[in-house]
Amino acid sequence: MKNILLGLTFGVLFTLFSCKKDKDNYTIPTSYNFDNVDFSGQTNRLDMLTELGNYAKSASVPNAAALDALKMKNMFNNINNPFADTSLNNSGKKLADKTVSSEALIFEQLMDSLAVASSYSSNGSPSQGNPGVMTNSSGTKAYLVNANGVELAQLIEKCIMGACFYYQATAVYLGEGKMNVDNITVTPGLGTTMEHHWDEAFGYLGVSKDFPANLTGLKFWGKYLNDRESKLGLNSTLMNAFLSGRAAISNDNLGERDVKITSIRRSWELVVAGTAVAYLNDALAANGSDDAELHHALSEAYAFIYTLKWGGNATITSSSVDAILVSLGGSSNLLNINFYGISNAQIQNAKDALVNNFSSLAAVKDSL
């Protein structure tokens, strides 16, 4: 009997050891070609913002047709068949219901303000209190600004990138609520619930399945990730974290999954902060020499700084973000920003505050 019990004990231990060994020894693919992957909902939302952003920016030329606020809101909520791509109208997806709930109404109010500003596109010399279209010093680019010198089309697009795409990927789908779920039952085409949630987070990055070897078709965050590659070098880091984390989930190695969640959050957050610093550098260069490029860069920078509030397990606190926004635009409220009369000292202070919170940017802060 003793020998039998010893044999059974050895067998159980051998089985447990073998399972653990299998968990730690698996192949990580070089592209996102796992079994049962579907992030079509995320692709739909990226395409929706593409149409919404293109429409919003269509008024950024002299004498452009005025924009319809209701049309923009319909795109945001996917009602009344607003999209030229009819598959989006029938997708059952919308941007609004995945956007941070406190921000959705604010975005719609920005759309109202943009529609008002667009009726002044014939004004080629906007100033404090007077909306219009600013043309840069080379005559190659033009930007519609509101009465406070804010390019609302960029603010709307980039803030949705932040409070919808970035938030959903890093705070929601990679958060405990979406990760502490079933990882056993496989649904054909979707994988386990945990695998599917991971895939949906990846879908918001806006890159190809074989990124960064393939740089075609980059959208939104994928584009800005690649734009910062020469200085931050995060293309492979972020992609490999998504690949390794997905492989870890499929092999039930949840400790490794959690390591990769941290890597994704820190790398993506650094792209956001680095992009904000890049636009602040543009603003510093343009201030006093090119008002159009100044107001464009400030609008972009403000939106990316605002985005830092919505990351999962963020490095920077929301109150610190608000303080930087106030120093840059006079308010942390998207509806009350004013860029007229801004000094280089204000812009530099915002840049310094970001670098102080993200020390890895210090070495490249002036070249981003």
C-alpha positions in Angstrom: 0.0 0.0 0.0 2.9 2.4 0.9 4.5 1.8 -2.5 1.1 2.5 -4.2 0.7 5.8 -2.3 4.2 6.8 -3.1 3.6 6.0 -6.7 0.4 8.1 -6.8 2.1 11.0 -5.0 5.0 10.9 -7.5 2.6 10.8 -10.4 0.6 13.8 -9.1 3.8 15.8 -8.5 5.1 14.8 -12.0 1.9 15.9 -13.5 1.9 19.3 -11.7 5.6 19.8 -12.6 4.9 19.0 -16.3 2.0 21.5 -16.4 4.1 24.2 -14.9 6.9 23.4 -17.3 4.5 23.7 -20.2 3.3 27.1 -18.9 6.8 28.4 -19.0 7.8 27.0 -22.4 5.7 28.1 -25.3 6.2 29.9 -28.5 5.6 33.6 -28.9 4.7 34.5 -32.5 6.3 37.4 -34.3 2.9 38.7 -35.5 -0.6 38.9 -34.0 -1.7 35.7 -35.8 -3.2 33.8 -32.9 -6.1 31.5 -33.2 -9.6 32.9 -32.6 -8.8 36.7 -32.8 -11.5 39.3 -33.3 -11.2 43.0 -32.7 -13.6 44.2 -35.4 -15.4 46.4 -33.0 -12.3 48.4 -32.3 -11.5 48.6 -36.1 -15.1 50.0 -36.6 -14.6 52.7 -34.0 -11.2 53.7 -35.4 -12.9 54.0 -38.8 -15.8 56.0 -37.2 -13.3 58.5 -35.8 -11.6 58.8 -39.1 -14.8 59.9 -40.8 -15.7 62.2 -37.8 -12.3 63.7 -37.8 -12.2 64.3 -41.5 -15.6 66.0 -41.4 -14.6 68.2 -38.5 -11.4 69.3 -40.2 -13.1 70.0 -43.5 -13.9 73.5 -42.2 -10.2 74.3 -41.8 -9.9 76.1 -45.1 -10.9 79.7 -46.0 -14.6 80.0 -47.0 -15.4 76.4 -46.1 -19.0 75.2 -45.8 -20.3 75.5 -42.2 -20.3 72.2 -40.2 -23.5 70.6 -38.9 -23.2 69.9 -35.2 -25.9 67.3 -35.3 -24.1 65.3 -38.0 -21.0 65.2 -35.8 -23.1 64.0 -32.8 -24.7 61.4 -35.0 -21.3 60.1 -35.9 -20.3 60.0 -32.3 -23.4 58.1 -31.3 -23.9 56.2 -34.6 -27.5 57.1 -35.1 -29.4 58.2 -38.2 -26.9 56.5 -40.6 -24.2 59.2 -40.5 -21.3 57.4 -42.1 -20.4 57.2 -45.8 -19.2 53.7 -45.0 -22.5 52.0 -44.6 -21.0 49.0 -42.8 -20.3 51.4 -39.9 -23.9 52.5 -39.7 -25.0 48.8 -39.4 -22.1 47.7 -37.1 -24.0 48.2 -33.8 -20.9 50.0 -32.5 -20.5 53.6 -31.4 -17.8 55.9 -30.0 -19.9 57.5 -27.4 -20.6 54.4 -25.3 -16.9 53.5 -25.0 -15.9 57.1 -24.0 -15.3 58.0 -20.4 -18.8 58.8 -19.3 -18.0 62.2 -17.8 -16.5 63.4 -21.1 -19.0 62.3 -23.7 -21.4 65.3 -23.2 -18.4 67.7 -23.1 -17.3 66.3 -26.5 -20.8 67.0 -27.9 -20.6 70.5 -26.6 -17.3 70.9 -28.3 -19.0 69.8 -31.5 -21.6 72.6 -31.0 -18.8 75.1 -30.6 -17.0 73.9 -33.6 -20.1 74.2 -35.8 -20.5 77.8 -34.6 -16.8 78.6 -35.3 -17.1 77.1 -38.8 -19.6 79.7 -39.8 -16.7 82.2 -39.6 -14.4 80.5 -42.1 -14.4 83.5 -44.3 -12.6 85.4 -41.6 -8.9 85.1 -42.5 -7.6 87.2 -39.6 -9.1 85.6 -36.4 -8.3 87.2 -33.1 -9.4 87.1 -29.4 -13.2 87.0 -29.6 -13.3 86.4 -33.3 -13.2 82.9 -34.8 -11.8 82.2 -38.2 -9.2 80.4 -40.3 -5.5 80.9 -39.6 -3.1 80.2 -42.5 0.5 79.5 -41.7 3.4 81.6 -42.8 4.3 79.4 -45.8 0.7 79.4 -47.0 0.6 75.6 -47.0 -1.7 74.9 -44.1 -4.8 76.4 -42.5 -6.6 75.8 -39.2 -10.0 76.9 -38.0 -9.9 78.3 -34.5 -12.6 79.4 -32.2 -12.9 82.8 -30.4 -10.2 81.7 -28.0 -7.7 80.5 -30.6 -8.4 76.8 -30.1 -8.4 74.4 -33.0 -11.5 72.5 -31.9 -11.4 69.8 -34.7 -8.0 68.6 -33.4 -9.2 68.8 -29.8 -12.3 66.7 -30.5 -10.4 64.0 -32.5 -7.4 63.7 -30.1 -9.5 63.8 -26.9 -11.7 60.9 -28.3 -8.4 59.1 -29.0 -7.6 59.5 -25.3 -10.9 59.2 -23.5 -12.1 56.3 -25.7 -9.3 54.4 -27.4 -6.5 54.8 -24.8 -8.8 54.6 -21.9 -10.6 51.5 -23.1 -7.3 49.7 -24.0 -5.2 50.5 -20.9 -7.7 51.1 -18.1 -10.7 48.9 -19.1 -9.7 45.9 -21.2 -6.3 45.5 -19.5 -7.9 46.2 -16.1 -8.9 43.7 -13.5 -12.6 43.7 -14.5 -11.8 42.4 -18.0 -8.8 40.3 -17.1 -10.2 38.4 -14.1 -12.5 36.4 -16.3 -12.9 33.0 -17.9 -9.8 31.7 -19.6 -11.0 28.1 -20.2 -14.0 28.1 -22.5 -13.1 28.8 -26.1 -15.7 30.5 -28.4 -14.7 29.8 -32.0 -13.6 33.0 -33.6 -13.2 34.8 -30.3 -11.1 32.6 -28.0 -11.6 32.7 -24.3 -13.2 35.7 -22.7 -9.8 36.8 -21.4 -8.1 36.3 -24.8 -10.9 38.3 -26.5 -10.5 41.2 -24.1 -6.8 41.3 -24.7 -7.4 41.3 -28.4 -9.8 44.2 -28.1 -7.1 46.2 -26.2 -4.7 45.5 -29.0 -7.3 46.6 -31.6 -7.3 50.1 -30.2 -3.6 50.5 -30.9 -4.3 50.9 -34.6 -1.4 48.9 -36.1 -1.2 45.9 -38.4 -0.9 42.3 -37.1 2.8 42.3 -38.3 3.7 45.7 -36.9 6.4 47.1 -36.8 7.7 45.1 -39.8 4.7 46.4 -41.6 4.0 50.1 -41.2 1.1 50.4 -43.6 -2.4 51.4 -42.5 -1.3 52.9 -39.1 -4.2 54.7 -37.4 -4.3 57.1 -34.6 -2.2 55.7 -31.7 -0.3 53.5 -34.2 0.7 56.6 -36.2 1.9 58.5 -33.1 3.7 55.5 -31.7 5.6 55.3 -35.0 6.1 59.1 -35.2 8.0 58.9 -31.9 10.0 55.8 -32.8 13.3 57.6 -33.7 13.4 59.1 -30.2 11.6 56.7 -27.9 12.1 53.4 -29.7 8.9 51.8 -28.5 7.5 50.2 -31.6 8.9 46.8 -30.9 8.6 47.1 -27.1 4.8 47.8 -27.2 4.1 45.2 -29.9 6.2 42.5 -28.2 4.3 43.2 -25.0 1.0 42.6 -26.7 2.3 39.4 -28.4 3.9 38.0 -25.2 0.9 38.8 -23.1 -1.5 37.1 -25.5 0.7 34.0 -25.7 0.9 34.0 -21.9 -2.9 34.1 -21.6 -3.3 31.2 -24.0 -0.8 29.2 -21.9 -2.4 30.3 -18.6 0.7 32.1 -17.5 -1.1 35.0 -15.8 2.0 36.2 -14.0 3.7 36.9 -17.3 0.4 38.5 -18.6 0.5 41.0 -15.7 4.1 41.9 -16.4 3.2 42.7 -20.0 0.1 44.7 -18.9 2.5 47.0 -17.0 4.8 47.2 -20.0 2.0 48.2 -22.3 0.7 50.8 -19.9 4.1 52.4 -19.3 5.1 52.3 -23.0 1.8 53.7 -24.3 1.7 56.4 -21.6 5.2 57.5 -22.6 4.1 57.8 -26.2 1.3 60.1 -25.0 3.6 62.2 -22.9 6.3 62.3 -25.6 3.8 63.4 -28.2 2.6 66.2 -26.0 6.2 67.4 -25.5 6.8 67.2 -29.2 3.9 69.6 -29.8 5.1 71.9 -27.1 8.4 72.1 -28.8 6.6 73.0 -32.0 4.7 75.7 -30.1 7.9 77.1 -28.7 9.4 77.3 -32.2 6.3 79.0 -33.6 5.5 81.5 -30.9 6.1 85.0 -32.3 6.7 83.8 -35.8 3.7 81.8 -37.0 0.4 82.2 -35.2 -1.3 79.4 -37.1 1.3 76.8 -36.3 1.4 78.0 -32.7 -2.4 77.6 -32.1 -2.4 74.3 -33.9 0.5 72.9 -31.8 -1.0 74.2 -28.6 -4.4 72.5 -29.4 -2.6 69.2 -30.1 -0.4 69.4 -27.0 -3.4 70.2 -24.7 -5.3 67.2 -26.0 -2.4 64.8 -25.5 -1.8 66.1 -22.0 -5.5 65.7 -21.2 -5.2 62.1 -22.4 -2.8 61.3 -19.7 -5.7 61.4 -17.2 -7.3 58.2 -18.7 -4.5 55.7 -18.7 -4.7 52.5 -16.6 -2.6 52.7 -13.4 -1.3 56.0 -14.7 2.1 57.3 -13.6 0.9 60.9 -13.4 -2.0 61.9 -11.2 -5.2 63.5 -12.6 -4.6 66.6 -10.4 -1.1 67.0 -11.8 -2.5 66.8 -15.4 -5.1 69.4 -14.6 -2.4 71.7 -13.2 -0.4 71.4 -16.4 -3.6 72.1 -18.5 -4.3 75.2 -16.4 -0.8 76.5 -16.9 -1.1 76.0 -20.7 -4.6 77.0 -21.5 -5.9 78.8 -18.5 -8.3 76.0 -17.6 -8.6 72.3 -17.3 -12.1 72.5 -18.7 -12.1 71.7 -22.4 -14.8 74.3 -23.0 -12.8 77.2 -21.4 -9.4 77.0 -22.9 -7.8 80.2 -24.2 -4.5 80.3 -26.1 -4.3 84.0 -26.9 -1.5 85.9 -25.3 0.4 82.7 -24.2 4.0 83.2 -23.4 7.0 80.9 -24.0 7.4 80.7 -20.2 3.9 79.1 -20.0 4.7 76.6 -22.7 8.1 75.8 -21.2 6.5 75.3 -17.7 4.1 72.8 -19.2 7.0 71.0 -20.9 9.1 71.0 -17.7 6.2 69.6 -15.7 5.7 66.7 -18.1 9.4 65.8 -18.2 9.5 66.0 -14.4 6.8 63.3 -14.3 8.4 61.2 -17.1 12.1 61.3 -16.4 12.9 59.0 -19.4 11.9 61.9 -21.6 14.7 64.1 -20.2 17.4 63.0 -22.6 15.2 63.6 -25.7 12.9 66.4 -24.5 14.3 69.1 -26.9 14.5 66.8 -29.9 11.1 65.1 -29.8 
